[in-house]
Amino acid sequence: MKKEKKGLLAAKKLSQLMLEAQKEAYLDSLDVYHPSFWESKLHFYITDVPFYNFPYTFGYLFSTGIYVQALKEGASFAGKYDALLRDTGSMTVEALAEKHLGADLTAPDFWRSAVEYSVKDVQEFLALTE
């Protein structure tokens, strides 16, 4: 739904659209809806804060990089992953990656594998929508 192309939307219209989106997403099965949900999520409308979504992007790419490595290593990767999870509260992400994945997060290889996998997913999605 590309309503913003027609101009700015009033709060009442945004709430109406949020309600419609929730009903569609949950197949109109919720007991309670939150039409003003959009008001509580700054990233829906703050445009002047650079890198606001960096933690989301970092987490997505880090987990995708882990997944790519798991695909390469197969079933033997499960033990590494369990160990990585055990250490998450006591190590930096760089140290975790080095110790459990053998990856240097300051080099592009790990990140490149995650981005390439993501691009492949996007290409597959686009092909399915044609």
N, CA, C and O atoms as a printed pandas DataFrame, in Angstrom:
     atom_number atom_name residue_name chain_id  residue_number  x_coord  y_coord  z_coord
0              1         N          MET        A               1    0.846   -1.167    0.000
1              2        CA          MET        A               1    0.000    0.000    0.000
2              3         C          MET        A               1    0.897    1.237    0.000
3              4         O          MET        A               1    1.631    1.471    0.960
4              5         N          LYS        A               2    0.843    2.006   -1.040
5              6        CA          LYS        A               2    1.728    3.167   -1.200
6              7         C          LYS        A               2    0.935    4.466   -1.046
7              8         O          LYS        A               2    0.913    5.293   -1.957
8              9         N          LYS        A               3    0.299    4.641    0.081
9             10        CA          LYS        A               3   -0.498    5.844    0.336
10            11         C          LYS        A               3    0.352    7.095    0.412
11            12         O          LYS        A               3   -0.115    8.178    0.057
12            13         N          GLU        A               4    1.599    6.972    0.871
13            14        CA          GLU        A               4    2.432    8.154    1.071
14            15         C          GLU        A               4    2.735    8.877   -0.230
15            16         O          GLU        A               4    3.091   10.055   -0.203
16            17         N          LYS        A               5    2.607    8.213   -1.357
17            18        CA          LYS        A               5    2.880    8.854   -2.641
18            19         C          LYS        A               5    1.840    9.920   -2.974
19            20         O          LYS        A               5    2.074   10.772   -3.830
20            21         N          LYS        A               6    0.709    9.873   -2.307
21            22        CA          LYS        A               6   -0.342   10.858   -2.546
22            23         C          LYS        A               6   -0.219   12.045   -1.603
23            24         O          LYS        A               6   -1.012   12.983   -1.695
24            25         N          GLY        A               7    0.743   12.030   -0.711
25            26        CA          GLY        A               7    0.930   13.134    0.219
26            27         C          GLY        A               7    0.972   12.651    1.650
27            28         O          GLY        A               7    0.910   11.451    1.917
28            29         N          LEU        A               8    1.079   13.597    2.570
29            30        CA          LEU        A               8    1.140   13.271    3.993
30            31         C          LEU        A               8   -0.182   12.696    4.465
31            32         O          LEU        A               8   -1.249   13.046    3.960
32            33         N          LEU        A               9   -0.091   11.803    5.446
33            34        CA          LEU        A               9   -1.291   11.188    6.014
34            35         C          LEU        A               9   -1.549   11.746    7.402
35            36         O          LEU        A               9   -0.619   11.933    8.186
36            37         N          ALA        A              10   -2.788   12.006    7.699
37            38        CA          ALA        A              10   -3.184   12.466    9.027
38            39         C          ALA        A              10   -3.095   11.300   10.009
39            40         O          ALA        A              10   -3.146   10.135    9.615
40            41         N          ALA        A              11   -2.962   11.633   11.297
41            42        CA          ALA        A              11   -2.871   10.607   12.338
42            43         C          ALA        A              11   -4.075    9.670   12.290
43            44         O          ALA        A              11   -3.920    8.461   12.460
44            45         N          LYS        A              12   -5.244   10.199   12.066
45            46        CA          LYS        A              12   -6.461    9.374   12.008
46            47         C          LYS        A              12   -6.368    8.346   10.870
47            48         O          LYS        A              12   -6.759    7.191   11.037
48            49         N          LYS        A              13   -5.847    8.778    9.716
49            50        CA          LYS        A              13   -5.697    7.880    8.576
50            51         C          LYS        A              13   -4.627    6.824    8.860
51            52         O          LYS        A              13   -4.805    5.655    8.518
52            53         N          LEU        A              14   -3.515    7.230    9.484
53            54        CA          LEU        A              14   -2.482    6.258    9.848
54            55         C          LEU        A              14   -3.033    5.204   10.799
55            56         O          LEU        A              14   -2.722    4.020   10.663
56            57         N          SER        A              15   -3.841    5.621   11.751
57            58        CA          SER        A              15   -4.443    4.671   12.694
58            59         C          SER        A              15   -5.398    3.725   11.975
59            60         O          SER        A              15   -5.450    2.534   12.281
60            61         N          GLN        A              16   -6.145    4.255   11.029
61            62        CA          GLN        A              16   -7.062    3.413   10.246
62            63         C          GLN        A              16   -6.275    2.373    9.439
63            64         O          GLN        A              16   -6.642    1.199    9.396
64            65         N          LEU        A              17   -5.191    2.821    8.803
65            66        CA          LEU        A              17   -4.358    1.902    8.028
66            67         C          LEU        A              17   -3.700    0.852    8.920
67            68         O          LEU        A              17   -3.573   -0.309    8.531
68            69         N          MET        A              18   -3.285    1.262   10.116
69            70        CA          MET        A              18   -2.668    0.323   11.057
70            71         C          MET        A              18   -3.676   -0.743   11.471
71            72         O          MET        A              18   -3.344   -1.927   11.540
72            73         N          LEU        A              19   -4.889   -0.325   11.742
73            74        CA          LEU        A              19   -5.945   -1.269   12.113
74            75         C          LEU        A              19   -6.203   -2.254   10.969
75            76         O          LEU        A              19   -6.306   -3.460   11.192
76            77         N          GLU        A              20   -6.303   -1.737    9.764
77            78        CA          GLU        A              20   -6.525   -2.607    8.599
78            79         C          GLU        A              20   -5.372   -3.596    8.419
79            80         O          GLU        A              20   -5.590   -4.770    8.121
80            81         N          ALA        A              21   -4.151   -3.111    8.602
81            82        CA          ALA        A              21   -2.978   -3.979    8.445
82            83         C          ALA        A              21   -2.960   -5.079    9.497
83            84         O          ALA        A              21   -2.630   -6.225    9.192
84            85         N          GLN        A              22   -3.312   -4.739   10.733
85            86        CA          GLN        A              22   -3.341   -5.745   11.794
86            87         C          GLN        A              22   -4.417   -6.791   11.523
87            88         O          GLN        A              22   -4.193   -7.986   11.717
88            89         N          LYS        A              23   -5.562   -6.346   11.081
89            90        CA          LYS        A              23   -6.648   -7.300   10.780
90            91         C          LYS        A              23   -6.247   -8.231    9.641
91            92         O          LYS        A              23   -6.541   -9.426    9.671
92            93         N          GLU        A              24   -5.573   -7.674    8.641
93            94        CA          GLU        A              24   -5.118   -8.510    7.529
94            95         C          GLU        A              24   -4.032   -9.478    7.985
95            96         O          GLU        A              24   -4.078  -10.664    7.657
96            97         N          ALA        A              25   -3.064   -8.982    8.734
97            98        CA          ALA        A              25   -1.938   -9.811    9.169
98            99         C          ALA        A              25   -2.374  -10.943   10.091
99           100         O          ALA        A              25   -1.826  -12.044   10.025
100          101         N          TYR        A              26   -3.349  -10.680   10.944
101          102        CA          TYR        A              26   -3.794  -11.674   11.928
102          103         C          TYR        A              26   -5.117  -12.315   11.549
103          104         O          TYR        A              26   -5.780  -12.934   12.381
104          105         N          LEU        A              27   -5.497  -12.162   10.281
105          106        CA          LEU        A              27   -6.727  -12.762    9.757
106          107         C          LEU        A              27   -7.942  -12.411   10.616
107          108         O          LEU        A              27   -8.838  -13.231   10.819
108          109         N          ASP        A              28   -7.951  -11.181   11.112
109          110        CA          ASP        A              28   -9.044  -10.652   11.934
110          111         C          ASP        A              28   -9.388  -11.574   13.104
111          112         O          ASP        A              28  -10.557  -11.781   13.430
112          113         N          SER        A              29   -8.343  -12.122   13.726
113          114        CA          SER        A              29   -8.566  -13.099   14.796
114          115         C          SER        A              29   -8.187  -12.598   16.194
115          116         O          SER        A              29   -8.317  -13.347   17.163
116          117         N          LEU        A              30   -7.725  -11.359   16.319
117          118        CA          LEU        A              30   -7.333  -10.847   17.627
118          119         C          LEU        A              30   -8.547  -10.332   18.400
119          120         O          LEU        A              30   -9.517   -9.859   17.809
120          121         N          ASP        A              31   -8.479  -10.428   19.701
121          122        CA          ASP        A              31   -9.524   -9.856   20.554
122          123         C          ASP        A              31   -9.364   -8.347   20.668
123          124         O          ASP        A              31  -10.351   -7.621   20.787
124          125         N          VAL        A              32   -8.119   -7.876   20.633
125          126        CA          VAL        A              32   -7.829   -6.456   20.794
126          127         C          VAL        A              32   -6.868   -6.027   19.681
127          128         O          VAL        A              32   -5.905   -6.728   19.370
128          129         N          TYR        A              33   -7.143   -4.879   19.097
129          130        CA          TYR        A              33   -6.264   -4.305   18.078
130          131         C          TYR        A              33   -5.683   -3.004   18.614
131          132         O          TYR        A              33   -6.231   -2.400   19.536
132          133         N          HIS        A              34   -4.571   -2.580   18.028
133          134        CA          HIS        A              34   -3.877   -1.374   18.485
134          135         C          HIS        A              34   -3.669   -0.421   17.304
135          136         O          HIS        A              34   -2.585   -0.377   16.723
136          137         N          PRO        A              35   -4.697    0.333   16.955
137          138        CA          PRO        A              35   -4.579    1.220   15.795
138          139         C          PRO        A              35   -3.529    2.315   15.963
139          140         O          PRO        A              35   -3.053    2.861   14.968
140          141         N          SER        A              36   -3.165    2.642   17.177
141          142        CA          SER        A              36   -2.152    3.683   17.365
142          143         C          SER        A              36   -0.756    3.089   17.586
143          144         O          SER        A              36    0.142    3.781   18.068
144          145         N          PHE        A              37   -0.575    1.834   17.243
145          146        CA          PHE        A              37    0.719    1.166   17.374
146          147         C          PHE        A              37    1.819    1.965   16.683
147          148         O          PHE        A              37    2.936    2.064   17.192
148          149         N          TRP        A              38    1.505    2.524   15.544
149          150        CA          TRP        A              38    2.497    3.281   14.769
150          151         C          TRP        A              38    3.083    4.440   15.575
151          152         O          TRP        A              38    4.227    4.834   15.344
152          153         N          GLU        A              39    2.318    4.988   16.510
153          154        CA          GLU        A              39    2.793    6.118   17.314
154          155         C          GLU        A              39    3.934    5.719   18.245
155          156         O          GLU        A              39    4.785    6.546   18.572
156          157         N          SER        A              40    3.957    4.472   18.670
157          158        CA          SER        A              40    4.935    4.033   19.664
158          159         C          SER        A              40    6.241    3.535   19.054
159          160         O          SER        A              40    7.180    3.228   19.787
160          161         N          LYS        A              41    6.317    3.451   17.757
161          162        CA          LYS        A              41    7.505    2.925   17.083
162          163         C          LYS        A              41    8.179    4.038   16.291
163          164         O          LYS        A              41    7.805    4.325   15.154
164          165         N          LEU        A              42    9.169    4.652   16.904
165          166        CA          LEU        A              42    9.823    5.804   16.300
166          167         C          LEU        A              42   10.394    5.525   14.914
167          168         O          LEU        A              42   10.393    6.403   14.051
168          169         N          HIS        A              43   10.880    4.311   14.701
169          170        CA          HIS        A              43   11.516    4.033   13.420
170          171         C          HIS        A              43   10.521    4.022   12.266
171          172         O          HIS        A              43   10.932    3.947   11.108
172          173         N          PHE        A              44    9.221    4.095   12.553
173          174        CA          PHE        A              44    8.245    4.206   11.476
174          175         C          PHE        A              44    8.268    5.592   10.839
175          176         O          PHE        A              44    7.914    5.746    9.670
176          177         N          TYR        A              45    8.681    6.589   11.599
177          178        CA          TYR        A              45    8.580    7.931   11.041
178          179         C          TYR        A              45    9.726    8.892   11.355
179          180         O          TYR        A              45    9.688   10.038   10.905
180          181         N          ILE        A              46   10.715    8.481   12.090
181          182        CA          ILE        A              46   11.868    9.356   12.309
182          183         C          ILE        A              46   12.835    9.176   11.145
183          184         O          ILE        A              46   13.289    8.066   10.866
184          185         N          THR        A              47   13.141   10.267   10.480
185          186        CA          THR        A              47   14.020   10.183    9.307
186          187         C          THR        A              47   15.331   10.928    9.498
187          188         O          THR        A              47   16.208   10.862    8.636
188          189         N          ASP        A              48   15.479   11.632   10.605
189          190        CA          ASP        A              48   16.672   12.449   10.775
190          191         C          ASP        A              48   17.728   11.843   11.703
191          192         O          ASP        A              48   18.680   12.526   12.081
192          193         N          VAL        A              49   17.573   10.585   12.070
193          194        CA          VAL        A              49   18.543    9.929   12.944
194          195         C          VAL        A              49   19.275    8.857   12.129
195          196         O          VAL        A              49   18.726    7.785   11.874
196          197         N          PRO        A              50   20.517    9.150   11.721
197          198        CA          PRO        A              50   21.237    8.159   10.925
198          199         C          PRO        A              50   21.558    6.906   11.742
199          200         O          PRO        A              50   21.817    6.974   12.944
200          201         N          PHE        A              51   21.534    5.820   11.090
201          202        CA          PHE        A              51   21.899    4.525   11.667
202          203         C          PHE        A              51   20.959    4.059   12.779
203          204         O          PHE        A              51   21.338    3.221   13.597
204          205         N          TYR        A              52   19.739    4.594   12.816
205          206        CA          TYR        A              52   18.794    4.173   13.845
206          207         C          TYR        A              52   18.590    2.658   13.813
207          208         O          TYR        A              52   18.496    2.021   14.862
208          209         N          ASN        A              53   18.522    2.092   12.628
209          210        CA          ASN        A              53   18.245    0.667   12.497
210          211         C          ASN        A              53   19.505   -0.190   12.412
211          212         O          ASN        A              53   19.416   -1.373   12.084
212          213         N          PHE        A              54   20.665    0.374   12.698
213          214        CA          PHE        A              54   21.904   -0.388   12.631
214          215         C          PHE        A              54   21.863   -1.675   13.454
215          216         O          PHE        A              54   22.285   -2.714   12.947
216          217         N          PRO        A              55   21.373   -1.662   14.707
217          218        CA          PRO        A              55   21.359   -2.924   15.467
218          219         C          PRO        A              55   20.536   -4.021   14.790
219          220         O          PRO        A              55   20.889   -5.198   14.861
220          221         N          TYR        A              56   19.444   -3.633   14.137
221          222        CA          TYR        A              56   18.632   -4.630   13.436
222          223         C          TYR        A              56   19.401   -5.210   12.254
223          224         O          TYR        A              56   19.421   -6.421   12.039
224          225         N          THR        A              57   20.033   -4.319   11.494
225          226        CA          THR        A              57   20.789   -4.759   10.328
226          227         C          THR        A              57   21.974   -5.623   10.738
227          228         O          THR        A              57   22.238   -6.657   10.123
228          229         N          PHE        A              58   22.682   -5.200   11.772
229          230        CA          PHE        A              58   23.819   -5.972   12.263
230          231         C          PHE        A              58   23.366   -7.359   12.699
231          232         O          PHE        A              58   23.975   -8.359   12.319
232          233         N          GLY        A              59   22.308   -7.425   13.489
233          234        CA          GLY        A              59   21.803   -8.710   13.974
234          235         C          GLY        A              59   21.360   -9.615   12.838
235          236         O          GLY        A              59   21.627  -10.817   12.843
236          237         N          TYR        A              60   20.682   -9.024   11.866
237          238        CA          TYR        A              60   20.231   -9.820   10.714
238          239         C          TYR        A              60   21.421  -10.390    9.952
239          240         O          TYR        A              60   21.459  -11.582    9.646
240          241         N          LEU        A              61   22.393   -9.533    9.646
241          242        CA          LEU        A              61   23.540  -10.012    8.870
242          243         C          LEU        A              61   24.410  -10.975    9.672
243          244         O          LEU        A              61   24.955  -11.927    9.114
244          245         N          PHE        A              62   24.544  -10.735   10.978
245          246        CA          PHE        A              62   25.334  -11.657   11.790
246          247         C          PHE        A              62   24.665  -13.033   11.822
247          248         O          PHE        A              62   25.327  -14.052   11.631
248          249         N          SER        A              63   23.361  -13.059   12.063
249          250        CA          SER        A              63   22.665  -14.353   12.109
250          251         C          SER        A              63   22.652  -15.021   10.743
251          252         O          SER        A              63   22.729  -16.247   10.657
252          253         N          THR        A              64   22.557  -14.240    9.678
253          254        CA          THR        A              64   22.600  -14.821    8.329
254          255         C          THR        A              64   23.986  -15.388    8.042
255          256         O          THR        A              64   24.107  -16.455    7.440
256          257         N          GLY        A              65   25.030  -14.683    8.469
257          258        CA          GLY        A              65   26.392  -15.205    8.306
258          259         C          GLY        A              65   26.586  -16.513    9.051
259          260         O          GLY        A              65   27.234  -17.432    8.551
260          261         N          ILE        A              66   26.023  -16.593   10.244
261          262        CA          ILE        A              66   26.072  -17.851   11.011
262          263         C          ILE        A              66   25.347  -18.946   10.247
263          264         O          ILE        A              66   25.836  -20.071   10.150
264          265         N          TYR        A              67   24.181  -18.616    9.705
265          266        CA          TYR        A              67   23.390  -19.602    8.957
266          267         C          TYR        A              67   24.152  -20.105    7.723
267          268         O          TYR        A              67   24.146  -21.301    7.429
268          269         N          VAL        A              68   24.800  -19.192    7.012
269          270        CA          VAL        A              68   25.587  -19.586    5.836
270          271         C          VAL        A              68   26.679  -20.566    6.243
271          272         O          VAL        A              68   26.919  -21.561    5.558
272          273         N          GLN        A              69   27.336  -20.282    7.355
273          274        CA          GLN        A              69   28.389  -21.187    7.820
274          275         C          GLN        A              69   27.798  -22.535    8.217
275          276         O          GLN        A              69   28.392  -23.579    7.945
276          277         N          ALA        A              70   26.635  -22.518    8.858
277          278        CA          ALA        A              70   25.972  -23.772    9.244
278          279         C          ALA        A              70   25.625  -24.603    8.013
279          280         O          ALA        A              70   25.765  -25.826    8.028
280          281         N          LEU        A              71   25.177  -23.949    6.957
281          282        CA          LEU        A              71   24.860  -24.674    5.717
282          283         C          LEU        A              71   26.102  -25.345    5.138
283          284         O          LEU        A              71   26.041  -26.470    4.641
284          285         N          LYS        A              72   27.226  -24.641    5.209
285          286        CA          LYS        A              72   28.484  -25.191    4.678
286          287         C          LYS        A              72   28.979  -26.375    5.505
287          288         O          LYS        A              72   29.471  -27.361    4.956
288          289         N          GLU        A              73   28.847  -26.273    6.826
289          290        CA          GLU        A              73   29.415  -27.291    7.709
290          291         C          GLU        A              73   28.473  -28.453    7.992
291          292         O          GLU        A              73   28.925  -29.540    8.351
292          293         N          GLY        A              74   27.190  -28.243    7.837
293          294        CA          GLY        A              74   26.236  -29.320    8.076
294          295         C          GLY        A              74   25.994  -29.582    9.553
295          296         O          GLY        A              74   26.121  -28.688   10.390
296          297         N          ALA        A              75   25.645  -30.818    9.855
297          298        CA          ALA        A              75   25.237  -31.206   11.212
298          299         C          ALA        A              75   26.312  -30.954   12.264
299          300         O          ALA        A              75   25.992  -30.721   13.429
300          301         N          SER        A              76   27.561  -30.998   11.873
301          302        CA          SER        A              76   28.645  -30.793   12.843
302          303         C          SER        A              76   28.659  -29.373   13.400
303          304         O          SER        A              76   29.314  -29.111   14.409
304          305         N          PHE        A              77   27.949  -28.463   12.757
305          306        CA          PHE        A              77   27.942  -27.073   13.197
306          307         C          PHE        A              77   27.151  -26.876   14.494
307          308         O          PHE        A              77   27.397  -25.909   15.215
308          309         N          ALA        A              78   26.236  -27.745   14.798
309          310        CA          ALA        A              78   25.354  -27.582   15.965
310          311         C          ALA        A              78   26.131  -27.375   17.262
311          312         O          ALA        A              78   25.748  -26.538   18.079
312          313         N          GLY        A              79   27.204  -28.116   17.465
313          314        CA          GLY        A              79   28.008  -27.967   18.670
314          315         C          GLY        A              79   28.661  -26.595   18.762
315          316         O          GLY        A              79   28.722  -25.997   19.836
316          317         N          LYS        A              80   29.152  -26.099   17.621
317          318        CA          LYS        A              80   29.744  -24.756   17.594
318          319         C          LYS        A              80   28.694  -23.703   17.955
319          320         O          LYS        A              80   28.963  -22.762   18.702
320          321         N          TYR        A              81   27.514  -23.883   17.413
321          322        CA          TYR        A              81   26.447  -22.912   17.654
322          323         C          TYR        A              81   26.039  -22.906   19.122
323          324         O          TYR        A              81   25.848  -21.844   19.715
324          325         N          ASP        A              82   25.907  -24.091   19.704
325          326        CA          ASP        A              82   25.586  -24.175   21.137
326          327         C          ASP        A              82   26.648  -23.472   21.979
327          328         O          ASP        A              82   26.322  -22.748   22.920
328          329         N          ALA        A              83   27.899  -23.684   21.643
329          330        CA          ALA        A              83   28.992  -23.049   22.384
330          331         C          ALA        A              83   28.963  -21.528   22.201
331          332         O          ALA        A              83   29.195  -20.780   23.151
332          333         N          LEU        A              84   28.680  -21.080   20.992
333          334        CA          LEU        A              84   28.574  -19.651   20.733
334          335         C          LEU        A              84   27.464  -19.042   21.600
335          336         O          LEU        A              84   27.657  -17.992   22.212
336          337         N          LEU        A              85   26.328  -19.692   21.647
337          338        CA          LEU        A              85   25.217  -19.190   22.456
338          339         C          LEU        A              85   25.579  -19.132   23.943
339          340         O          LEU        A              85   25.210  -18.185   24.638
340          341         N          ARG        A              86   26.296  -20.137   24.423
341          342        CA          ARG        A              86   26.705  -20.146   25.835
342          343         C          ARG        A              86   27.594  -18.955   26.176
343          344         O          ARG        A              86   27.543  -18.437   27.291
344          345         N          ASP        A              87   28.403  -18.526   25.223
345          346        CA          ASP        A              87   29.362  -17.453   25.479
346          347         C          ASP        A              87   28.828  -16.051   25.181
347          348         O          ASP        A              87   29.535  -15.069   25.409
348          349         N          THR        A              88   27.612  -15.936   24.682
349          350        CA          THR        A              88   27.138  -14.622   24.230
350          351         C          THR        A              88   27.087  -13.570   25.330
351          352         O          THR        A              88   27.239  -12.386   25.028
352          353         N          GLY        A              89   26.887  -13.931   26.556
353          354        CA          GLY        A              89   26.820  -12.940   27.616
354          355         C          GLY        A              89   28.166  -12.532   28.175
355          356         O          GLY        A              89   28.252  -11.608   28.983
356          357         N          SER        A              90   29.214  -13.214   27.753
357          358        CA          SER        A              90   30.515  -12.941   28.366
358          359         C          SER        A              90   31.605  -12.521   27.377
359          360         O          SER        A              90   32.752  -12.312   27.769
360          361         N          MET        A              91   31.249  -12.398   26.104
361          362        CA          MET        A              91   32.249  -12.042   25.091
362          363         C          MET        A              91   31.698  -11.002   24.136
363          364         O          MET        A              91   30.484  -10.878   23.974
364          365         N          THR        A              92   32.588  -10.258   23.506
365          366        CA          THR        A              92   32.160   -9.356   22.443
366          367         C          THR        A              92   31.783  -10.197   21.224
367          368         O          THR        A              92   32.170  -11.360   21.115
368          369         N          VAL        A              93   31.036   -9.600   20.326
369          370        CA          VAL        A              93   30.641  -10.328   19.123
370          371         C          VAL        A              93   31.862  -10.670   18.275
371          372         O          VAL        A              93   31.897  -11.720   17.634
372          373         N          GLU        A              94   32.862   -9.791   18.266
373          374        CA          GLU        A              94   34.082  -10.087   17.507
374          375         C          GLU        A              94   34.793  -11.311   18.078
375          376         O          GLU        A              94   35.264  -12.169   17.331
376          377         N          ALA        A              95   34.867  -11.387   19.409
377          378        CA          ALA        A              95   35.520  -12.534   20.053
378          379         C          ALA        A              95   34.707  -13.810   19.847
379          380         O          ALA        A              95   35.276  -14.880   19.633
380          381         N          LEU        A              96   33.398  -13.703   19.908
381          382        CA          LEU        A              96   32.535  -14.869   19.653
382          383         C          LEU        A              96   32.766  -15.428   18.252
383          384         O          LEU        A              96   32.940  -16.632   18.061
384          385         N          ALA        A              97   32.761  -14.524   17.287
385          386        CA          ALA        A              97   32.926  -14.953   15.899
386          387         C          ALA        A              97   34.288  -15.601   15.676
387          388         O          ALA        A              97   34.403  -16.608   14.977
388          389         N          GLU        A              98   35.308  -15.015   16.273
389          390        CA          GLU        A              98   36.657  -15.572   16.120
390          391         C          GLU        A              98   36.749  -16.950   16.770
391          392         O          GLU        A              98   37.236  -17.900   16.157
392          393         N          LYS        A              99   36.282  -17.053   18.009
393          394        CA          LYS        A              99   36.408  -18.298   18.764
394          395         C          LYS        A              99   35.549  -19.421   18.190
395          396         O          LYS        A              99   36.024  -20.545   18.032
396          397         N          HIS        A             100   34.293  -19.124   17.880
397          398        CA          HIS        A             100   33.359  -20.199   17.523
398          399         C          HIS        A             100   33.130  -20.378   16.028
399          400         O          HIS        A             100   32.704  -21.444   15.583
400          401         N          LEU        A             101   33.414  -19.338   15.257
401          402        CA          LEU        A             101   33.179  -19.423   13.818
402          403         C          LEU        A             101   34.459  -19.346   13.007
403          404         O          LEU        A             101   34.467  -19.620   11.807
404          405         N          GLY        A             102   35.559  -18.964   13.686
405          406        CA          GLY        A             102   36.809  -18.774   12.966
406          407         C          GLY        A             102   36.710  -17.604   12.002
407          408         O          GLY        A             102   37.407  -17.572   10.987
408          409         N          ALA        A             103   35.846  -16.643   12.314
409          410        CA          ALA        A             103   35.602  -15.515   11.420
410          411         C          ALA        A             103   36.146  -14.221   12.017
411          412         O          ALA        A             103   36.042  -13.979   13.219
412          413         N          ASP        A             104   36.724  -13.402   11.157
413          414        CA          ASP        A             104   37.213  -12.081   11.544
414          415         C          ASP        A             104   36.168  -11.063   11.087
415          416         O          ASP        A             104   36.044  -10.794    9.892
416          417         N          LEU        A             105   35.426  -10.502   12.025
417          418        CA          LEU        A             105   34.354   -9.575   11.671
418          419         C          LEU        A             105   34.861   -8.229   11.170
419          420         O          LEU        A             105   34.079   -7.423   10.668
420          421         N          THR        A             106   36.151   -7.981   11.300
421          422        CA          THR        A             106   36.699   -6.740   10.768
422          423         C          THR        A             106   37.073   -6.882    9.298
423          424         O          THR        A             106   37.396   -5.891    8.642
424          425         N          ALA        A             107   37.031   -8.094    8.780
425          426        CA          ALA        A             107   37.302   -8.359    7.365
426          427         C          ALA        A             107   35.968   -8.564    6.640
427          428         O          ALA        A             107   34.970   -8.896    7.281
428          429         N          PRO        A             108   35.932   -8.374    5.340
429          430        CA          PRO        A             108   34.658   -8.429    4.612
430          431         C          PRO        A             108   34.077   -9.821    4.352
431          432         O          PRO        A             108   32.890   -9.931    4.046
432          433         N          ASP        A             109   34.871  -10.878    4.464
433          434        CA          ASP        A             109   34.407  -12.201    4.023
434          435         C          ASP        A             109   33.126  -12.673    4.709
435          436         O          ASP        A             109   32.188  -13.096    4.033
436          437         N          PHE        A             110   33.075  -12.610    6.023
437          438        CA          PHE        A             110   31.902  -13.075    6.767
438          439         C          PHE        A             110   30.671  -12.284    6.348
439          440         O          PHE        A             110   29.617  -12.858    6.077
440          441         N          TRP        A             111   30.812  -10.960    6.297
441          442        CA          TRP        A             111   29.686  -10.095    5.948
442          443         C          TRP        A             111   29.273  -10.290    4.502
443          444         O          TRP        A             111   28.084  -10.274    4.184
444          445         N          ARG        A             112   30.239  -10.472    3.634
445          446        CA          ARG        A             112   29.940  -10.689    2.218
446          447         C          ARG        A             112   29.108  -11.950    2.032
447          448         O          ARG        A             112   28.180  -11.960    1.223
448          449         N          SER        A             113   29.423  -13.010    2.764
449          450        CA          SER        A             113   28.650  -14.256    2.626
450          451         C          SER        A             113   27.196  -14.034    3.051
451          452         O          SER        A             113   26.277  -14.584    2.442
452          453         N          ALA        A             114   26.991  -13.229    4.094
453          454        CA          ALA        A             114   25.632  -12.950    4.566
454          455         C          ALA        A             114   24.869  -12.104    3.552
455          456         O          ALA        A             114   23.698  -12.362    3.275
456          457         N          VAL        A             115   25.536  -11.097    3.001
457          458        CA          VAL        A             115   24.877  -10.228    2.022
458          459         C          VAL        A             115   24.552  -11.018    0.753
459          460         O          VAL        A             115   23.461  -10.879    0.201
460          461         N          GLU        A             116   25.482  -11.836    0.294
461          462        CA          GLU        A             116   25.238  -12.635   -0.912
462          463         C          GLU        A             116   24.062  -13.580   -0.716
463          464         O          GLU        A             116   23.249  -13.756   -1.623
464          465         N          TYR        A             117   23.965  -14.189    0.460
465          466        CA          TYR        A             117   22.838  -15.071    0.748
466          467         C          TYR        A             117   21.534  -14.277    0.744
467          468         O          TYR        A             117   20.522  -14.740    0.218
468          469         N          SER        A             118   21.561  -13.096    1.323
469          470        CA          SER        A             118   20.370  -12.245    1.363
470          471         C          SER        A             118   19.950  -11.810   -0.037
471          472         O          SER        A             118   18.762  -11.803   -0.359
472          473         N          VAL        A             119   20.914  -11.454   -0.857
473          474        CA          VAL        A             119   20.617  -11.052   -2.233
474          475         C          VAL        A             119   19.972  -12.208   -2.982
475          476         O          VAL        A             119   19.032  -12.009   -3.752
476          477         N          LYS        A             120   20.472  -13.404   -2.758
477          478        CA          LYS        A             120   19.894  -14.584   -3.400
478          479         C          LYS        A             120   18.424  -14.761   -2.985
479          480         O          LYS        A             120   17.574  -15.092   -3.812
480          481         N          ASP        A             121   18.141  -14.539   -1.707
481          482        CA          ASP        A             121   16.758  -14.611   -1.218
482          483         C          ASP        A             121   15.878  -13.567   -1.899
483          484         O          ASP        A             121   14.749  -13.862   -2.291
484          485         N          VAL        A             122   16.387  -12.367   -2.036
485          486        CA          VAL        A             122   15.620  -11.292   -2.685
486          487         C          VAL        A             122   15.356  -11.656   -4.145
487          488         O          VAL        A             122   14.246  -11.469   -4.642
488          489         N          GLN        A             123   16.361  -12.166   -4.819
489          490        CA          GLN        A             123   16.195  -12.553   -6.217
490          491         C          GLN        A             123   15.154  -13.656   -6.361
491          492         O          GLN        A             123   14.342  -13.636   -7.286
492          493         N          GLU        A             124   15.183  -14.614   -5.448
493          494        CA          GLU        A             124   14.186  -15.693   -5.472
494          495         C          GLU        A             124   12.786  -15.140   -5.224
495          496         O          GLU        A             124   11.830  -15.527   -5.897
496          497         N          PHE        A             125   12.671  -14.236   -4.259
497          498        CA          PHE        A             125   11.369  -13.622   -3.975
498          499         C          PHE        A             125   10.848  -12.877   -5.207
499          500         O          PHE        A             125    9.683  -13.020   -5.577
500          501         N          LEU        A             126   11.711  -12.089   -5.833
501          502        CA          LEU        A             126   11.289  -11.327   -6.999
502          503         C          LEU        A             126   10.863  -12.256   -8.130
503          504         O          LEU        A             126    9.888  -11.975   -8.827
504          505         N          ALA        A             127   11.575  -13.348   -8.316
505          506        CA          ALA        A             127   11.205  -14.310   -9.352
506          507         C          ALA        A             127    9.832  -14.924   -9.056
507          508         O          ALA        A             127    9.042  -15.152   -9.972
508          509         N          LEU        A             128    9.555  -15.186   -7.797
509          510        CA          LEU        A             128    8.265  -15.778   -7.423
510          511         C          LEU        A             128    7.100  -14.795   -7.579
511          512         O          LEU        A             128    5.949  -15.212   -7.700
512          513         N          THR        A             129    7.398  -13.498   -7.576
513          514        CA          THR        A             129    6.333  -12.500   -7.672
514          515         C          THR        A             129    6.047  -12.076   -9.110
515          516         O          THR        A             129    5.134  -11.291   -9.363
516          517         N          GLU        A             130    6.823  -12.592  -10.033
517          518        CA          GLU        A             130    6.589  -12.225  -11.446
518          519         C          GLU        A             130    5.436  -13.006  -12.045
519          520         O          GLU        A             130    5.108  -12.821  -13.217
